Every structure is written in structure tokens, then in C-alpha cells.
Amino acid sequence: MSETYRDPWGIPHLRADSPDELAFLQGSNAATDRSWQIEMERWRSEGRTAEHLGADGLLWDRFARRVRLDDTARRCFESLDADTQRWCTAYVDGVNDALKSGRRDAEEFAATGTAPALWEPWTPLGVFLVHHILFGTFPNKLWRAHVAETLGTEAVDIFSIEAPVWAGSNAWAASGSLTESGSPLIAGDPHRLMELPGVYQQVRLACPAFDVVGLAFPGVPGLPHFGHTGSVAWAVTNAMADYQDLYSEELRRDGSELLALGPEGWRPVRAHHQEVISVRGSAPETVDVIETDRGPVISGGLNGGALSLRTPSRSAEKLGFDALLPLLLSSSVDDVEAALENWVEPVNCVLAADSSGAVLQLVAGKVPARSRDNRLRPVPASSSEHQWAGAWERLPRSSVAALAVHANDRDAGGGDRLGLEFAPAHRAQRIRQLLVDHGADLGGGGLTTAAMQRIHMDTQLGSWPAFRALLLKLTPLSDTGCSFRERLVAWDGRMDADCTEAAAFAAWRSALVRGLGSTPELHPLTAANGHSPLFAPWLHPEARIGFALETLLAKGPGFGIDVDLAARQALEEVAAAPPSGTWGSSHTVLPLHGLADHGSAAASAPAVPHTQLSGDTGCVLSTESLPGVTDRSFRGPVARYVWDLHDRSNSRWIVPFGASGRPEDPHFGSQLPLWAAGDLIPVVTDWEQLTKETHDPR
């Protein structure tokens, strides 16, 4: 018997008689609740968005075809162990059953004149790849190459951003010695693009073998990143490991054969064919698909500039899905660790705790052993010293005696052996300080779920001391500039939505970013880079200056940049016309719905209420803005959770929008006001408190 229940927030609680039947039910539920969302991810994985939505989809489709996303998903599916392959197939059968039963009628299909179709067994792996192919480090290598080509190799160091670009998170754990209950607590929030509907779906998966609550990727079985089985819980952050490489390829024709220059000389490429991309409302487009011994060519080609991408998932034909079912079956931190031995990518920092009191931290995934130069920029495909050695780096793991904090920082991610750039230590240090402070505030009674919840909403800007020091040394200033500076330096550095000083600071910071971008030293970055506009977010000069601003303040003068002059001019500019509103008046949620990128589909993206936010890049409450570009938050905590290992029903969670992906559903955005205010909702575990759902048989 398979049954679907709902809690008061519309969150699905799924119950079946076996793991395979439960996978079928999870697929059916995802296809019902998130029908448009998962179908669009399927189109993206197959490189067919333009076919359904028009020419705006071509940028992505060209990349998806060239990088061979669907083919990689198929190969990784075929390499799964028999149990996982059967379980994944059951999930796809559930998706397809929802289609056959008429439960995939999302309004976006009607608005765009499109329709869902049957899934392939490997489609869930393709959906997961769509979410994570740009999650790694290779786009940053395109940026470093652009910096080196336009400013010189010595300038790369001033853009050592020490900040995650598009991928981050917080997670922390306290052992039972520090908690009120005497059992561990795990809390955190993944930072990703603010997709609408959300990238994570709250769900419960129960059968005789396990009963797990957690956050699922719609379109993917199980709970890859965050889950609580009742006896063990786990959570992840981005390890910031470098596991993707770019190779500069030389290609030539020899008659009908295409050759690539590798360490052993000219060799036939592994694949070379053309694929036709159908384009709704326009003529089809043909794209060259080339794969060398290193990997698929994703940029350039026969006419020069060819760059191939090597990834663990493509080279090993493993993605890590063999870990997903064992994760659900876990009852201890040792089980979680054993399950994640099979994980490949993306590489994650993992916190796990169980009801026995054990707390474990580890890095999970595959990082290839190879030259450190590979981490910087594209490397020559013909150089033997830059090839992968056929081995993986040893990843760290350790038991946690008291506290563990992961915030994409160097200490959590394994350091220089695994990565190149990590987040500044600000968030990790602040969370640790708050854990200690909140424990003290409780009078020795120990940390609680409520204390963990408060930490999520801390708005202290970690970089504020560096900006304040810069402000204090700016001379000479006009009377207006001097008065504005005094206003800023008296501010406490908290990015609260109702704070006018936070808005004034943000305006000065944005003016500083624009000013630095116009300096003779950095303006050449606006030159054409020769890459697809798909990579524009990683190659946008003002965005990258904003990300690297703290580094530029410290290292820019050594490169000849007059940082003080740019800061003084920015201060005078904003002082002459300071913002009149609060930080929240411009720092608002910027939801990213798929239709917003596809104007050619002639359909509008659904709207959510105008929502003011506290926090910013560099705060624990990491509702990111792009200084110099926009104050709106396009990326931030796409979920928050507190896992209680003493009593799972005392756990809490929240997502930015809601449980449903259907705009007409009352739970499409029902959690948004609570999420913005920092509230969490209960994890309901009592089946008697849930409402059983019955489907219209149609």
C-alpha cells in the first residue's frame, strides 16, 4: 500500500511497503507537485529547451550538447549497481505513471503550449548534473585566464576571491556535551540560486526499512544532501574542492579523421559528430560535438580556442548515486560515512551525528590527483605533467568532540591539498562565536533548537572591519563627505532590513566597485573574452570586482590601483545624493523562474510578494547581493534546518517559497514570510497529525 499524506504546510509524507515502491511514489509525487520544474530540468539535461521554449534556450542547449550531459547521465546510470539501478528505475516509473494518470497538468505547460513526456531511466542523473555541472571550479578558470590575458598573470592574485561564486552554505554541529538534551544538534542553510519553485523539496520517505525526513532535489530519488532518519542525520556544504580541469586543445583534420594533440602525439578524438538542435519558431541549429581523451570540448573548436573539460563523473562514469539508497538506510554516522564512500561529485563537506552521541565531519567525493597548475587556468592538453594520474586524493575525516563549523572555509574543506580558493573565515568564525555566546546566554543549560535558529539570522557583516578601516583613512573630504563618513563609521556593521546606515554603506560599496572597474588598471577586463554568454556571470568584471572587493582593498595598491582615490570618489558621489530608504527597500528577494529566461516562449513567470530581506554576502544570513550590479538577492539560503538527534519531532525546517511548484496552490509561497522573518516550521513526525491524500483517478 502506497500512501501520500500532507502536513499543514502541504509537505508530502510518503509511505510504502518497500524502498522500490517508495521510490515509485516519490517520483510520482515529484511529477505531480513539481511537474513543470522537473520537466524543464529534463529538457536542459537533454539540451532541448530551445525546442520547447524558443531561441532563448540555445545558449544552454549548445553547452549541454557539447559537454554531453545526457550521454554522461546514461553512462553513469549503466554503471550503477543492480539495486540502485532498479531503485532509480522505480522512481522514473513513478514520474511516468503521473503522466499517464493525467497528473502533470501544470499551468506553465498550457501557457507555453508545451507538454511533458516520458522519462528515460537515466533522466534523474541528468537532472542532478544540470544542477551541478556549473557548480564546480571550471568557470573560475575561464575568469583567471581572462584576467591573465588582459591584465597579466601577476594580476590573477588580486582576484583570489576567497568567496564562493554561486555555491556556498553554512552547517554546524554541537555534540551532546554542549546541548540541553545531551544529544547532538546539526543546523545550517545551503546557499544556492533562489529558484522558483525552490531547488529543494521538503519530504518524508517511509517504508519498513527506513523513515527519513529531508530535502530532496525534485527529479532525483532519495535525499542526497540533508536528511534525518531518526537515529542519524547529515548535512553538507560545498567543500570548494577543485575537481574539474580545462585543457587547451589543438585539433586538426587528417582526411576524414579529426585528431587532437595529447602527451603521446596526435590521436583520433574519441567522438566527433554533429547534433541538430530544434528551435521553436526558428530554423534548427547544428552543433559540433567533439570529445578528446581529456573530455568534451566545451568552448572553441576546429577554428581555434578549443577547451575540453575533464570531470570525475565523465571520466569514471560514476556520479555517486550508489550512495543514495544506503544513505536512507543509515542508522549511524559510520553508515553515513560508508554510504558516501561511493560519492563522486560535487565534492561536499559532510556533518553527521547520531543518537548515540557520535558526531563526524568528512569530505565526500572524488578529487583527482594531478598538478597544482591545473587548478589555476586551462593547461596544455599535450603536456604529460598536467594529465590526471589515475588516482584520487585522500579526503579528510575526523570525529567531533564539541563543535564543528563548516562555511566553505579553508579549514573545513581540506585546505590547499584539495582546493585553491575558499570563503573568507568570517562566517565560520562568527558562527562559532555565536554558538559559544548562545550557550553562555542559556546559563549553562546547553544549546537548543531555538538557539540554533537564531544563529541562522545573524546579520553582522564579516568584511565590515576592513571597510571601516578604509573609510577612516580617506582624506581629504568635503564637509558633506566628512559628515557621511562619520555616519558610516558609527554604524555597527549589521545588514538589517530596517537599517538606513546599511543602505548607505551598500550604496558606497557599489559606487566603489564601479569606480574600481573604471580605473586604467582594471578597465581592460571589459574586453571580449571569446566565450559563450552562458558564462557571463563568471566573467562579468563588476560582479567579479564585487566578489573580490576585500582582496582588492588589501592587494590592489600593490598592482598600482589607487584604492583610496576610488573609495574617496565613491564616498563623495554617494554623500551628494545618499539613499533615502532602508537596506530592505532595495535588498529584496529576486526569484528565478525558468520562464524569466525564455521571453521567446511568450509566457510570464509567476510572481511572489515583494519581500524585504536582512543579511548580505559575508553575513551568516547570506542573502547575497552583487555590489555594483544589484542590491536584490538572487542567491541565498534555499532552505534552513535544525536536526535534533534527541527527538526528531523537535527538528525544524523552512524553504523560501513553499512545498508546491504549482502557482495556483496555496502552498506555492506559503513559507516565504516565515523564511524572511527567520522562523522555522516543525518537522511533523506523527502520522496522526497528517492528512491523507486521495488522488482523482482520472
Secondary structure by P-SEA (a helix, b strand, c coil): cbbbbbccccbbbbbcccaaaaaaaaaaaaaaccaaaaaaaaaaaaccccccccccaaaaaaaaaaaaaaaaaaaaaaaccaaaaaaaaaaaaaaaaaaaacccccaaaaaacccccccccaaaaaaaaaaccccccaaaaaaaaaaaaaccccccccccccccccccbbbbbbccccccccbbbbbbbbbccccccccccccccccccccccccccccccccccccccccccccccccccccbbbbbbbbbbcccbbbbbcccccccccccbbbbbbbccccbbbbbbbbcccccccccccccbbbbbbccccccccccccaaaaaaacccaaaaaaaaccccccccbbbbbcccbbbbbbbbbbbbbccccccccccccccccccccccccbbbbbbbccbbbbccccccccccccccccccaaaaaaaaaaaaaaaaaaccccccaaaaaaaaccccccaaaaaaaaaaacccccaaaaaaaaaaaacccccccccaaaaaaaaaaaaaaaaaaaccccccccccccccccccccccaaaaaaaaaaaaaacccccccaaaaaaaaaaaaaaaccccccccccccccccccccccccccccccccccccccccccccccccccccccccccccccbbbbbbccccccccccccccccccccccccccaaaaaaabbbbbbccccccbbbbbcccc
